[in-house]
């Protein structure tokens, strides 16, 4: 499994609408092949900063399957105007995990 990460800086005073639109945009990404789930976290210390975490089966499911789809164009139209600056997206694979339930 691959973890996509992005730190999202949302334009100030637009966070409430961003959260609503992000919820709507979630339907677009969730139907893509290889999508396993996502989490959006809001920073406690900085009101307009978010952390997006998306689980994918493979890197290509995100970089090719999602990013070249018509669905991505809808996602982009709904969300990309909120970001300043535009986020850097990175991908990670697990090398070790230790969880306490």
N, C-alpha and C positions, 0 to 999 in steps of 0.2 A: 504494500500500500504506500501511496505517496501523499504527503501533506503539503498542500499549497498554503502559503502564508502571505498576507499583505497587511501593512499598517496603513490605515486609511485616515487621512486628515480631511475632515469635512469642513466646508466653509462655515464660519461662525454664524450663528443664528439660523442655520439650516438643518440642524441635527434632528429635530423632531420629524420634519418632512422626509429627511433621508431615511430614518428608521422605518417610516411607513412605506416608502418606496422600496426599501430593501426587502421588507416583508413580501411585497408584491413580486419583486424580481426573483425571489426564492423559488417560485413555481417554474421559472425558466430553467434554472440550473439543475433542478432536481430530476428532470426527465432525461438528462444526458447519459449515454452509455458510460459506465465506469464511475459515475458519481456515487459516493458512499454516504455523504452527509456534510453539513457545514455548521459552523458556529460563528456568530458575530459577538464580540465582546467590546464593551465600552470602557475606556480608561477612567479610572476614578480621579486621578490627578489632573487630567486635561480633558475638559468637557467635549471637545470636538475630535478626539482621537479614538479610533476603533482598531481592533485586531480581528481580521477575517481569517478563519481556518477552514479549509475545505479538504476533505479526504477523497482521494481518487484511487482507483485500482491501479492505473498506470500513469506515467507522465503524459503520454500521448493522449489519454482520455481528456486531459485538460488542454494541452497545447495545440492539439489538432482537432479532436472531437468537439470540444466546446468552443474554442476560439475561432474555428472556421464555420461554425453553424449559424443558421438564421436566428436561432435562439439567442446567441451571443449579441447579435445586433440589437435585439430588444433589451437585453440586460444593459448593454452599453448606453443605449438611448435613455434608459430610466435612471442610471446611476452615475455615469462618468462626469457629468457636469457638477457634481457635488465636491469633487476632490481638488484640493489645492495644498500641496503639489500632487501630481498624479502619483499613485502608489507604485512602489517597487514590489514585484511579485517574485517570490522564491519558492523552491520546492525542496522538500526534505524527505529522507527515508530514515526509518528507525534503525538505530544500531544497538540500543539498549532501552529497556523500559522497566520501571519498577512502580507499581501502583498499589496503594492500600485501599481496600474497599470498605 
